[in-house]
Amino acid sequence: MHCPRRFSGLVVLMTMLVAACAPGGPAGAPDGAGGSVAPARPTSVVMGVGSEVDNIGPKIGGGTNAAEYQFMTNSPLSVRNAQGVASPLLAAELPSRDQGTWVVNPDGTMRTTWKIRPNAIWHDGTPVTSPDAVFAFEVYLDPAMPIADRMPEQLMDGVEPLDDKTFVVHWKAPYPWANELGARELEPLPAHILEVIYREGNPEAFAGNPFWNSPQYVGNGPYRLTAWEPGSQLSYRAFDDYFMGRPTIDDVVLRIIPDSNTLLSNLLAGEVDTVVGATALGQIAGATLKEQWGQTGDGEVVITPVRFRHSQIQFDSAYLEQPALLDLRVRRAIVHGLDRGTIAEVATAGLSGATEIYLSPTDPLYGQAQPAIATYPYDPSRAQALLAEAGWSKRGEELVNAQGGRFAMDIRTTASTDNETELSAMAADLRNLGMAITEAIVPASLIRDSEYRIKFPGLNNTALSIGTPDTLRRAVSAECPDPARRYTGGNRGCWKNAEFDRLYEIAGSSLEANERANAVVGALQILTTDVGLIGLSYTSENIAVRKGLTGPGPRWPGQVGNTWNIHEWRWE
């Protein structure tokens, strides 16, 4: 892939820095005894991942790369392939209106009947049963549990067991994807282990039990956790009795390497076989590896745009330190003052352009949304004019108000080469407007601190996976963080708009595709007109795959986790 001129020197420099790391064979391969002996086929895989999680359960807690860990030990009822087509996984079949297992009542309520595969068992040999789904439903709706996303469970009226392997989900209202419950959606929990702990009535003790973050964990997925070395790696062993058949890869190590340059060196040295997670390899390191492996033939880098980079804006007065951000003119001025085309080029090593909205250009809705949304092309003069209307003017190099107060603002981002490059470019543009910008880097130790993450005082740069209408939920009022819910909630800046909320409900509930599409477009129009957030760029997921390893590759953007098909991976 062509790298923009501004990056050619950087990519070459990074390549020179890691040139001493001689390419090796697969990380799990034994050393060869001689040139005439064919190497044995590896039976293990070492995966690099950018961050650790606080537990490996399917719904409680988690972290930035939680899905990569969750697919290792857990299997949802259904899973989507790279084209977005759902198929049954833990379920024996998907509910169907034609077969009468998905019933829509005249009042809009529904029921879906699910059957668990007869050979599905937990890692301790206990069968996975319908009471496990009933118990999970209760836990997932418990407000005392640290759960950031209670969809779609909050749309359910109840879960009723019919027999050991069959249960019915009763829905309060229409839900278009009621027959495609996937990752982190009503995934069963081992009631035979956890229910007695839960009934003790101590939410802190339940959520903090060692079950969730140690080899005590019992899942129903293709791999069992055998060791967890905090801050270093997690080790897994293939589950012999996995209901889809024993995985071909015997052992998997998830190695935690937060720094993309260190990860790049490990890949080139043959210490890591593949990389999972959108934040792991990053854009610049991904471009470097693609160029290097293109020359050596040691592997390939699969590039897929899957995330939407944007700046969240703080609207909660309890945390906001620059009240001018509540003025629409100021928010629009900031967007006009950002050269987002160049920022995207810088931050993604030329792999992505700027965007206003979280729809992929390949999404059929993209063309419908573009004419409807508000756009803010780079225009510093327009930015200055809007600031002047709001009472801010330049005196020398400083932007001040009528009282002479300086416009100061903090912008946060998580620590990584790509994110910090993006932040520096943004800060430079806004300083050109006269703003005093503080560049704040969130250290790895605070990434999972929900309270810290929501209390940003100005702007917060972040990314979310592209998936309609799920991504809209990150801006609904109900997702404002709440101390009573341990500060969980995707709408970190707490932007609120009642009409947006109404359209989101339609987008997530109507059984008519056209009505859902119009609601999505309408919601995006409101969001961009009011500048509820600042769109920056798409982030491509750069998945490094060593030669000979098959399985890792593209995923459906709306389904987070490159390990979704880990049970099918193999060495050729």
Secondary structure, DSSP 8 states (H G I E B T S, - for coil): ----HHHHHHHHHHHHHTTTS---S-TT----S-TTS------EEEEEES---S---SSSS--TTHHHHHHHH---SEEE-TTS-EEESSBSS---TTTTSEEE-TTS-EEEEEEB-TT-B-TTS-B--HHHHHHHHHHHT-TTS--S--TTGGGEEEEEEEETTEEEEEESS--TTTT---TTSS----HHHHHHHHTT--HHHHHT-GGGGSTT---SSSEEEEEEETTTEEEEEE-TT-TT---S--EEEEEE---HHHHHHHHHTTS-SEE-STTTS-HHHHHHHHHHHHHH-SEEEEEEEEEEEEEEE---TTT-S-GGGGSHHHHHHHHHT--HHHHHHHHTTTS--B-SSS--TTSHHHHHHTTTS------HHHHHHHHHHTT-EEETTEEE-TT--B-EEEEEEESSHHHHHHHHHHHHHHHHTT-EEEEEEE-GGGTT-HHHHH--SSEEEEEEE--TTGGGGGGSGGGS-BGGGTTB-S-TT----HHHHHHHHHHTT-S-HHHHHHHHHHHHHHHHHTTSEEEEEEEEEEEEEETTEES-----TTS--TTTTGGG-EE-
